[in-house]
Amino acid sequence: MAYKCETCRYLAERALPTCRQSGHRLVQLKVKKRTFVCDKCKKRTTVLNQRLPTNPCERCRNWAWKPEDRMQHANVPAEETMLPRGQEHGRHI
């Protein structure tokens, strides 16, 4: 879900508090969120209701974006990342 301010003409995941306080007309929309990674510096960005980012990378100004699989981090087996309770820190919590 995302919010579109009819007065300010923007679309964002959260409505700005200033728009709410000013009484702007906010419309809640169901949108598709896509995540991209810069091919050069690996910086991530997201877009709402767009097929590709409309701006270059903020870090390196490159226009080459690759789609990122949002579930790629969820495929790591738990045994490789987690240790029994207390062993991560070397002391008991």
N, C-alpha and C positions, 0 to 999 in steps of 0.2 A: 504494500500500500504506500502511496505517496500523496503529497498535498500540492495543490496548484492554487496559487494566489491569483485571483482574477484581476486585482488592482495592480499588483507589482509585476504580474506576468512572469512568474517563475515556477519551476517544478522542483520539489525537493522531497527527501524522505521524511523530514519533519517540518512542520510549519514554524516559521519564525515567530518568537514571542512578540516582536514589535507589530507584526501583522495581526496577531490575535488581539493585542491591546488596542490597536487602532480601529478594530472592527472591520477589517478587510474581508471580502468574500472568499472563503477557503473552500475548495472542493476536494474531497477525498477520492482518489483514483486508484484503480488496480493497474500496476505497471509491471513491465519486465525489466529486471535489473541485470545488466551484463558487466562482467569484470574483464579487464584487459591488462596486459603486462607490456611495458616498453621493451622492444627487442634489443635495445642497446644497453640501458642501465638497469632494467628489471623493476622499475617503479610501477606499482599497481594503481589503477584508476577504475572507477565504476561510472556507468552511464545509465540513465533511466529512459526507457522508451526510445532508444536509438540503437542502430545496428553497429555503429563504430563511434569512437570518440571524435568530437569535432574540433579539439584543440591538440596542439603538440604536447609532448611530455614536458612537465613543469621543470624537471631536473636538467635534462640534456637537450631539450627542444627538438627531439626526434619525432617524426610522424609515423614510424613503423610500430604498429600495435599488434600484439598477438592475443587471441582470446585465451582466457585462463579458465581451466576447469575448476569450478568452485569446490568440488569434492575431492580434489587431489590430495589434500592433507588428511582426509578422513580414511584413506586406504592404508595407512601405516598400521601394522599389527600392534596391539596394545603391549605385547610382551617386550617389544623393542624400545618402547618409550617410557613405560612405567615400571617402577620398582616397588617391592612390598613397602607398606607404610613405615616410615621412619628411616629407610635406607637411603633415600634421596639426599637427606640432610646430614646423615652420619650421627644423628642424635634423635631422641624421641621427642615427639611434640606434646 
